[in-house]
Amino acid sequence: VVKTGGPGGLKPPDDKRPKEPLEAFPLESIKVVGMLQQAKQMFALVRADATVYRVKVGNYMGQNFGLVTGITDSQVQLREIVQDASGDWAERVSTLQLQEAGGK
């Protein structure tokens, strides 16, 4: 029997949705290296491995179905869906901070 959350639990993530490139990387390995605004929309420039990607609200990144929910001048906010020890799905909010200039 597969548990997908009790009456108040979350539904499992949509595994039929095509994966985005940044979902191949653990969130800890993704670094925010810059911000960009075009036509009133904010984008974050993130580096994974040696490649820089441009992400916007609605993109996914990380290996826990991390949905980008907000981008500010200094951080990217995500809502991840993780499975707890009992097999129920739970939401977790994560934040990636902009790396300081000269930092690694």
Helices and strands as residue ranges (DSSP letters): G 21-24, G 27-29, E 31-38, E 41-48, E 51-55, E 60-61, E 66-71, E 75-83, E 89-97
